[in-house]
Amino acid sequence: MSPSTIETIVSSIAPSATHTSSGQIPALFSLTGKTIAITGAGRGLGITLTSAVLEAGGHVACLDILPEPSTAEWQSLAKLSGQSGTTASYWKCDVTSEADVTRVLEEIAQAGEERSAPLNGIIACAGIQQKVLALEYEASDFERILRVNVVGAFISVKRAAKILKDKGAGGSIVLVASMSGQIANRGLTCTAYNASKAAVHQMCRSLAQEWGQYGIRVNTLSPGYIRTAMTDDLLAAEPGLEKAWMNGALLGRLGVPDDFKAPATFLLAEGSRFMTGADLRVDGGHCASA
Ligand SMILES: NC(=O)c1ccc[n+]([C@@H]2O[C@H](COP(=O)([O-])OP(=O)(O)OC[C@H]3O[C@@H](n4cnc5c(N)ncnc54)[C@H](O)[C@@H]3O)[C@@H](O)[C@H]2O)c1
């Protein structure tokens, strides 16, 4: 399988292949010399985190079930990678297919080795949402949510971890969970989604416990409400919802994807080197008050 034709490769300013952790803040947040895979990076939060990786000096490979990424955002990513001498590639891939994820990640890792920027981490960001009353929730729908949000995330990080373990250099895995893994959102009848995100939190702790010995760190990033296509659909279906969400917004606004660039970069980079099995909740204070 090869990346789509929209792959962007510019190497005028080659990034250093050697990663050093001098302890200085820029180095602690740097992804120079690393390749990071991001699932669900065709749009929304995932494609914004792609720009974070590029801005931190890393190469990035985006996996998504969509045939193509959002055009405007991809164009600015191409420009960004051109300016920083890094690469961004896009791979159409369903995270629930272990065969596809395995093949794509192996090709991404191989390309990383060839450009002296080995695969060093993954952000499992692909996810789906569905608002249905629990009394009417079809088991097949419940299973579909779990299949993508839990099993798909597991397949992605498992296949990445196999590559990182075989390489022996460790790495960082970030599972995008949600504050909904810890609280039930008022007015949002999403039992399957909330259960799936709680499962992601526990998966993180279990994987951290198994993979720490290989130098592979595993953490969750738990956003609060973010304005993306996912929440636009929910808000369109129920306009009163935004008011309910704003009641818990201690900073007076909902989140935007850019709010997660620094937290995700921190979790990927050396700065979080003593952090594993943890959750980084970034929710504008939503969970802090009842
Ligand atoms: N938007 C929010 O308020 C919010 C809050 C907390 C957590 N999250 C989480 O953040 C992540 C991104 O959400 P978003 O708001 O950007 O949503 P989004 O719908 O804009 O993006 C999700 C992406 O995942 C992709 N995807 C879905 N199924 C897939 C599959 N089987 N294989 C590969 N890709 C698949 C979609 O095509 C899409 O590009 C999700 O895990 C979501 O649960 C979002």
Ligand as a Chemical Component Dictionary entry (heavy atoms), coordinates in Angstrom:
data_LIG
# 
_chem_comp.id                   LIG 
_chem_comp.type                 NON-POLYMER 
_chem_comp.pdbx_formal_charge   0 
_chem_comp.three_letter_code    LIG 
# 
loop_
_chem_comp_atom.comp_id 
_chem_comp_atom.atom_id 
_chem_comp_atom.alt_atom_id 
_chem_comp_atom.type_symbol 
_chem_comp_atom.charge 
_chem_comp_atom.model_Cartn_x 
_chem_comp_atom.model_Cartn_y 
_chem_comp_atom.model_Cartn_z 
_chem_comp_atom.pdbx_ordinal 
LIG N1  N1  N 0  -15.061 17.076 19.731 1  
LIG C1  C1  C 0  -15.104 16.917 21.051 2  
LIG O1  O1  O 0  -15.772 17.677 21.790 3  
LIG C2  C2  C 0  -14.322 15.809 21.688 4  
LIG C3  C3  C 0  -14.264 15.781 23.087 5  
LIG C4  C4  C 0  -13.560 14.775 23.709 6  
LIG C5  C5  C 0  -12.911 13.808 22.957 7  
LIG N2  N2  N 1  -12.984 13.854 21.590 8  
LIG C6  C6  C 0  -12.276 12.797 20.853 9  
LIG O2  O2  O 0  -11.349 13.387 19.971 10 
LIG C7  C7  C 0  -11.166 12.523 18.836 11 
LIG C8  C8  C 0  -11.358 13.323 17.560 12 
LIG O3  O3  O 0  -12.691 13.815 17.553 13 
LIG P1  P1  P 0  -13.156 15.031 16.635 14 
LIG O4  O4  O 0  -14.005 15.896 17.461 15 
LIG O5  O5  O -1 -11.997 15.595 15.894 16 
LIG O6  O6  O 0  -14.143 14.242 15.644 17 
LIG P2  P2  P 0  -14.194 14.150 14.055 18 
LIG O7  O7  O 0  -15.401 13.359 13.746 19 
LIG O8  O8  O 0  -14.055 15.511 13.470 20 
LIG O9  O9  O 0  -12.867 13.337 13.718 21 
LIG C9  C9  C 0  -12.769 11.956 13.936 22 
LIG C10 C10 C 0  -11.975 11.359 12.814 23 
LIG O10 O10 O 0  -11.891 9.935  13.012 24 
LIG C11 C11 C 0  -12.058 9.319  11.751 25 
LIG N3  N3  N 0  -12.520 7.947  11.876 26 
LIG C12 C12 C 0  -13.737 7.515  12.314 27 
LIG N4  N4  N 0  -13.795 6.187  12.229 28 
LIG C13 C13 C 0  -12.607 5.759  11.745 29 
LIG C14 C14 C 0  -12.063 4.482  11.440 30 
LIG N5  N5  N 0  -12.782 3.354  11.596 31 
LIG N6  N6  N 0  -10.807 4.412  10.959 32 
LIG C15 C15 C 0  -10.085 5.526  10.768 33 
LIG N7  N7  N 0  -10.541 6.762  11.030 34 
LIG C16 C16 C 0  -11.795 6.866  11.525 35 
LIG C17 C17 C 0  -13.092 10.199 11.043 36 
LIG O11 O11 O 0  -13.104 9.986  9.643  37 
LIG C18 C18 C 0  -12.635 11.587 11.444 38 
LIG O12 O12 O 0  -11.713 12.126 10.532 39 
LIG C19 C19 C 0  -12.184 11.382 19.005 40 
LIG O13 O13 O 0  -11.552 10.257 19.559 41 
LIG C20 C20 C 0  -13.189 11.965 19.985 42 
LIG O14 O14 O 0  -13.860 10.980 20.702 43 
LIG C21 C21 C 0  -13.664 14.831 20.942 44 
# 
loop_
_chem_comp_bond.comp_id 
_chem_comp_bond.atom_id_1 
_chem_comp_bond.atom_id_2 
_chem_comp_bond.value_order 
_chem_comp_bond.pdbx_ordinal 
LIG N1  C1  SING 1  
LIG C1  O1  DOUB 2  
LIG C1  C2  SING 3  
LIG C2  C3  SING 4  
LIG C2  C21 DOUB 5  
LIG C3  C4  DOUB 6  
LIG C4  C5  SING 7  
LIG C5  N2  DOUB 8  
LIG N2  C6  SING 9  
LIG N2  C21 SING 10 
LIG C6  O2  SING 11 
LIG C6  C20 SING 12 
LIG O2  C7  SING 13 
LIG C7  C8  SING 14 
LIG C7  C19 SING 15 
LIG C8  O3  SING 16 
LIG O3  P1  SING 17 
LIG P1  O4  DOUB 18 
LIG P1  O5  SING 19 
LIG P1  O6  SING 20 
LIG O6  P2  SING 21 
LIG P2  O7  DOUB 22 
LIG P2  O8  SING 23 
LIG P2  O9  SING 24 
LIG O9  C9  SING 25 
LIG C9  C10 SING 26 
LIG C10 O10 SING 27 
LIG C10 C18 SING 28 
LIG O10 C11 SING 29 
LIG C11 N3  SING 30 
LIG C11 C17 SING 31 
LIG N3  C12 SING 32 
LIG N3  C16 SING 33 
LIG C12 N4  DOUB 34 
LIG N4  C13 SING 35 
LIG C13 C14 SING 36 
LIG C13 C16 DOUB 37 
LIG C14 N5  SING 38 
LIG C14 N6  DOUB 39 
LIG N6  C15 SING 40 
LIG C15 N7  DOUB 41 
LIG N7  C16 SING 42 
LIG C17 O11 SING 43 
LIG C17 C18 SING 44 
LIG C18 O12 SING 45 
LIG C19 O13 SING 46 
LIG C19 C20 SING 47 
LIG C20 O14 SING 48 
# 
